Every structure is written in structure tokens, then in C-alpha cells.
Amino acid sequence: MNTSEKMLYLSSKLMMLSLDREHNKEEIEKVSEELAAMQREAVNEFELNKGPEIQNVTVTYGFVKFTKKEISQMPTRFRKVFRLAGCLVHAYKRASGKRNTNYELRYRRDGYNIYVSSNDLEKAKSKFIIEVNIADKRKDFPKVPATFHEFATFYFDKYRIRLVKESTFTNDMYRYKNHLQPYFKSLPLKEIDSDMIQDYIDDYVDNDKMKTAKELKSLLSCIFTNAVDQGLLPRNPCRLVIVESYESEHGVALTIEEENTLIEGLKDNPKYLIPIAVALYTGIRPCEYRTATIEGDFIKAECRKQHSKKVIYKYIPIIPRLKKILKGTSELYFPNKKYLREKLVAFCPTHKLYDLRTTFDTRCETYHVANIARAFWMGHNIDKLRKAYADLPDEFFLKEAEKLDY
């Protein structure tokens, strides 16, 4: 292995070690010192060999090292990848006429393809800095990172935030920062294969975290699909990853007796009676509570289970039982779900908030509410339903709501 090849090898090794600085501090320091010594030797050899004796010969002498001041003149993005590469640029020298030597500097990695030359080494370095800045400003310059954390950040900032709702994006970022980022870190995307992802997902499955495993696999698949679309990968490694199927835990409807016990138990506490009654008699999801308002004969709430970012509202008629409780109320206030849950459990210890939604759906089925009205109220594919049944009048829904006078 000649000097140039060894320096390239050490630079690559240093870059890989830098991905896990905490556990490789000593080795990073050792490799850095060895690389620095070889750089000094290469530069000294280059300076000694300048002259006409190398006419008609091109010599690959190794790398040029840039100073901190010179690096500070480079674009921010380039500085990051340049430091990982050891701040090195391939350098060549060739005879230029009888008495001069020409210096060629080349950098072909990380999406950059920079080439400059000059009969003066310092001028060549200055030209290199100028070309890097020009390349970084080109609109067609590829700026897509190829390591996991950097690419995932790019994906979230440029695409994910525009594809999903704000609440979904917030949850995705939580899963990423608390689960995916600590594990995959800044590994090159090409080094993350199906087996690695499968082992990662299986850890969650083995710990009985099936829902989390499914959510993480889905998010990973979105990230890698975009990496394929960006041309960074030939295929999505998540396609071969298997997550065992599991049954989602659906709500359990309250019996009529439990429902009456709950309402009776809260009758002297309107702060909790009203929001719990609204949830019970409209079927809105817990995540929709704070969007609920009173509009005439209807409860209006944002439908949160839509695949697009478009904000869609559903209108649920105020059924007779709820009308009695809301008498004299014009505005709705929902306390923290933690406190609502505590009040529910105090009277119905085997139930959770989502069971209130299940109860309303069950009552609609029991009292033969029309399926189209039930689908509207529950928020099932509401955008498509509106396009197909835009001519349904409010009177239709109010009449169906009268069936729930039990």
C-alpha cells in the first residue's frame, strides 16, 4: 500500500470512527495523529520535489491539507462533510514548461466534483475554495445526505411535514427521536439492510410492544421509500421486514346501567359531566375533544383520522339525552384527558375514554340509525362520503338522531 492509498484508508477509517465518538475516542485520536504525520510528510516531500526535474511526468503525491482559516471560507454544508474526510483533497503535480510546476487539486465525493489547477499551490487552494462555494449554490447540485440521521432529518423537513397533519408529524418526530435515531444514528443508508431492521423490530415484538413495532416499521419504510425515490438506494429494505400481526384493542361499550350510573354520578359536577356526556353521546375521539363546539342543533368537531392535511369537520346532531345536559350551555370546555379518565374510572372502573366512542357507535347500531348517518358521525371516510352524499339535508340527520331517544 503506497502513501496515498494508506492516507485514503486512514481518512475513511477516521470517518467511520467519528460516527460513534463516545466509544472510539482513543482510537480516533490514534488514527488522527497517524494521518496528520503522513500529511506533514507528504507536504514536505511535495515541496522538496518541486522543480524542472519532473518535466513530462505527472506525480500523484497524496493530499493537500487546508488550514482552519481556509476551511472557514467554505460553505457550511461542505465544511461538515469535509471535516469527516479529514480536510483532505487529492493533489497532483506536473511539469509546466521548463521551470514551472503545475498543481492540480481534485475532490470527487459527497456529491461534489471539484477540479482546479495553478502554478502556485496557494492560488490553487484559493481557486478550490471559490469553486466549492460556486458548486454549493448551484440549483442542480445534489444536496441529499446519504447517512440515516441526516437523511431522515432532510425527509422530515422537506417532505413529511407537508404530507401529514401537524399532530401526526409531532408523533412521528417523537418516535424518531426516542426510538429510531438512538439506534441507527448516522450509519450510511447503504449499510442498513433488512436483517438489521428485522432484528431491531423483533426486539420490540419480544418485549410485547407490538403496536410500537408496527409504527416504527411504518415510519422506517416511509424514510427508506423516499431514499429510493432520491436515487440513494436501489430498493427499500423494509419490504422484507415482517411484523407479526396483532389485534388492536377496540373499545368496550358501556351497558345502559353503566351509562346511567356514570351520568347520575356526575350530575352535580358539570365541569366533568358536560365533556363526558358530549364524548358519550357524539362518539368523538379523545384526540378530537378540544376541537368540539356547539353549532345550533349540532356538535361540530374536527375529524382527526384523515390521511390528508386537509381539515375536515363532522357534525353530530345533539341527541335528546345530550340536549337535556347541555341546556343553558353555549361553549364547551374539556379538561385534561387525565382528569376525565379519572372521573370515568371512578364510576366505571373497567372502562377507558375510548369506550365512550364505542358506546355511541353501539347505540347507533342497536337503535337502527341509518348506516350513512352513522358513518358521518363516526368520521369514517367523511371526505369521500361528503362528495358522494352532498345533497343530504340536516333534517335527515336530525331525524336519525331522534332514534337515539332511549
N, C-alpha and C positions, 0 to 999 in steps of 0.2 A: 504494500500500500504506500503510494507516494505521499508527499506532504499535502498536496491539495486534497487528495481523497481522504486522508486522515482528518484534515480540518473540517471537511464536509460532514464526515461521520460524527465528529465531536459536536458540531453545531446541531445536527439532528438529534443526537442524544441529549444535549442540553435542553432542546425544545421540549422533548418528551418528559424529561425530569421536571421541567417547570410547571407541568400540568398538576403536579402534586407536591408543591413546595414544602408542605408541612412535614412530609415523611422522607424527603430526599435532600434536606438542607446540606448535609455533609458531602454527599455525592455531587450535588450541584456545584458546590464550592470547589471541589477537586477537579471536576471537568472544566469549569470556568478558568481556573488557574492554568491548566494544561493547554487550553485553547488560546489563552492570552499569550502564553510563552511562544507558541507556534506562530501566532500573528506577528509578534515582535521580530521573530527570526525571519519570517517571510519578508516583512517590510525591509529589514536590514539587508537581506540578500538582494532584494529588488534594487535598492539604492546603490549597492556595490556593483551591480551588473549593468548599470546604465552606461551607454557608450556605443561607438560605431562597430565594436567587435561583433555585435549581434545582427549585423546587416543581413537582410533576406531571410531572417529567421523569426518566427513567432514563438514566444515562450509563455506558457501558462505558469505563472508564478504563485498563484494562490488567491488571496483575498485582500481587499483594501478595508481597513478599519476606519470608521468615521468617529469624530470626536463628539462629545455631548453637545457642544455648541452647534456643530453641523447638523446633528440629529434634531435639535430643537427647531431648525428651519424647515423640517419636513412636515407633511400633513399628519394630523393626529392619528388617523387610521393606519397610515403606513408605519408610523413610529411603533405602534403596538406589535405588528407582525415582524417589523424589522428587529426589534429587541429580542423577540423569540428566536430569530435566526442568528443571533449573536452579533448583530450590527455589521454583517459581512457582505461584501459584494465581490463577485468574481472579477479578477483583474488579469489583463493580458498586456504584454508589451511587445512592440515590434519596431524594427528599424524604420526610420523615416528620413530618407536621404542619407548623406554620408555622415552627418554629425548629430542628427537628432533621433530621439526615441519617442514613439507614439504610444500613449496609454489608452487602453480600451476597458471600460467598466460595463459589466452586464449584470442584470438582476431579472431572472425569469422564474418567478414563483408567486404564490398568493394572489394570482390574477394580474400581476404586473409583468410587463415586458419592456424593460428599460435598457437602452444602449446609448452610450456616449463615448467620445474619444477626444483626445487633445495631446499636444506635445508637452504639456505641463500637467503633472499629476494633480496639483491643487485646482487647476482650472477644470480638469476632468471631473473632479469631485463636485465643484460648483455647478457644472453642467448637469450632473446627475441629480442634484437637489432640485434644480429647475424643472427637469423632465418629470421627476416624481410628482411635483406639485401640479404640473400640467395634466399628467395621466389621471391624477386623483379627481380632477374637476371635469373630466370627460363624461358626458351623459351615458355613453355606451360602455363605460368602464364597469366590469363586473365587481360588485361590492357585496356579494353574498358570502358570508362566512361559512367555513366547512367544518367547524367544530360544534359539538352538541349545544352547549350553553349559549354560545354566541349566535348560532343559527336559530335556536328556539326563541331567543330574545328578538331577533330580526323577524321571525314569523309572527310572534305575538304583537309586536309594534306595528308591523306593516299590513298584516292580513287578519289575524284572529280578532283583533279589536273591531274590525269592520264587518265581520261575518256573524258575530253572536251578540246577544244582548249584554248590557252592562253587568247584570247580575251573574250571567253565565261566565263572562270574561273574568270577573272577580274570583269566582270559584275555581276557574281554570288556573289562574295565577297562584292561588293558594295551593292547589295540588302540585303545581310545577315547583314552586319554591320549597315546599315541605317534603316532597317525595322524589320527583324526577331529578332536579338539579343536584341535590347532595349525592346522588348515586352516579349519574352519568357525567357530571362535571363538564370539563372541556375536552372530552375524548373526541378524536376525529370521527365524523359521521360514518366513514367507511369501515371503521373498526367495530362498530356496534352491529352485531349480527342477530339473527333470530334466536340462536341459542342463549345469547347473553340476555336478551329481553325476556325470553321464556323463564329463565332462572329467576330473574327479578320479579316477574309476575307471580311465579309459583310460591315465592316467599310470603306474599300476601294471602294467597289461597291457603297455604299451610297454617297460617295464623287466623284462619276463619274470617278474613277480610275480603269476602267475595265481591262486594259492591265496589270497594276501593280498587281492587284488582281490575275490574271491568272498566271503571272510569279512567284509570291510568293507562290501560292499554288503548282505549279510545283516543285519549289525548296524544299519546305517543304516535299512534297511527296518523293522526292529522299532521303532526310535525314532520314525520318522515314522508308522507304523501307530498307535502309541499317541497321537501328536499328533492324528491324525484322530479317534480314539475320544474324545479330550478336547474335540473341537469346535474345535481351533485351526486345522485345515486341512480343506479340502473333500475332498482326495484325497492319496494317498501318491505323492510324486514319484518314488520308487524303482521304481514299477511299470513305468515306461517306460525304465528303465536296463537296458542289455544288457551282460552279461559273457560273453565268448567261452567256450565250453565247453572243458574241458581234461581230459585223462586223469589221474586220480590215480595216483601211483606206488605200485603194490602191491609187497608183498614177493616175494622170490625164494627158493624153498625150497632148503635145503642138500641136496646129494646124500648118499647113505648114506656114501660115502667121506669127504666133508667133515664129516659129523656125527661119525664115528668119530675123525677126526683132532682135532676140537675137544675131545671128551671125553677122549681119550687125552692130549692136550697139557696138560690142566688137572688130571689125576688127582692130582698131588702138591700142588695148591693148592686145598684145599676151600673157602677163602674165596670163590673165584670159580667153582669147579666146581659147587657146590650151587645157587647162584642161577641160573646159566646153564642148568644141567640142568633146573631147575624151569620156567624160561621155555620151554625147548625141548620138554619132554615134557608140558606142560599147555596151551600156546597162549595163556597170559595176555598181555595187552597190556603194553607198557613202563610205561604210566601206572598199571597195577594191581599192579606188583611189590611195592610196600611194604605192600599190603593182604593179601598171601598168608600163610596159616598152615597148619599141618598139623592135620587133624582126623581121627583114625583112619586109614581107608584112602583119604582124600580130601585134596586141596589145596583150601582154601577161599580165594576171592578176591572182592573187591568188583567187580561189573560196572560199569564206568565209562561205558559207552556206552548210557545210558538217557536218555530225553527228560524224565523227571520227576525231582523231587528225592528221590524215594524210594530208600533204599539197598537194593540187591538183591545178593545173593551167589550165586556159582556154585560148584559142587562138581565138581572133576575128579578121577576116580579116579587113584591113583598106579599108573602102568603098570609092568610088570616092570622095564624098563630104569631107571626113576627109583627104584624101590624099592631096587635094589642100591646106588645112590649115596647114598640117604638113610638107610641102615642106621645106627642109633645116633643119628640126628638128631631132635630133638623141636621145635626152634624154627628159623624161617627168618630169615636176615638178608640184605638186599640192599644192597650198596654203591652208591655214586653211579653213575648210569647212564653217566656219562662213563668211569669205570674199567671197567665191564662191557663197554662198547663197544670200549675199547682191547684188552681181552683177546680179544674175539671176532675183531677185525680181525687180531690177531697170528697167528691160525691160519686164519682165513677172510677174507682181505683184501678180497674183493669183496662182502662181506655187511654188513648192519646189524642192529640188535637186532630190528626188526620182522620180519626174515626168520625168526627162531626161531618166531614165531607162525605164519607161513605154512607153515613146515616141518611143524609139528604138524598143521595142517589138511590138508596134502597127504598125510601118513601116514594120517590117518583115512580119507581117500578111497581111497588105494591099497589099504589092508587092509580095505576094505568095512565100516567102522564104520557102524551104523545112523544115518540122517540125523538122527533126533530126538535121539540121544545127542550127535552131533557138534554140533548146533545149541546144545544146552545147554552143552557145554564151551566153545564159542567165544563164548558170550554173545550169540547172535543172538535178539533179541526174547524174552529169557528170561522176562520177567514174563508175557507172553501165553502162552508155552509152559507155564509152571507152572500157569496156570489151566486150560489145555486137557488137560495130562497130569499132573495132580497125583497120580494113582494109580500112577505108575511107581516101582517099588521100587529101592532101592540095588543090589540084586542084578543088576538089568537092566544098570545102567551098569558095574558091576564086570565082568560077563561080556563086555560090549562092549570094555572096556579090555584084556581078555586077547588080543584080536585084534592088539594092537599089540606083541606079543612077537616082534619081528623080529630 
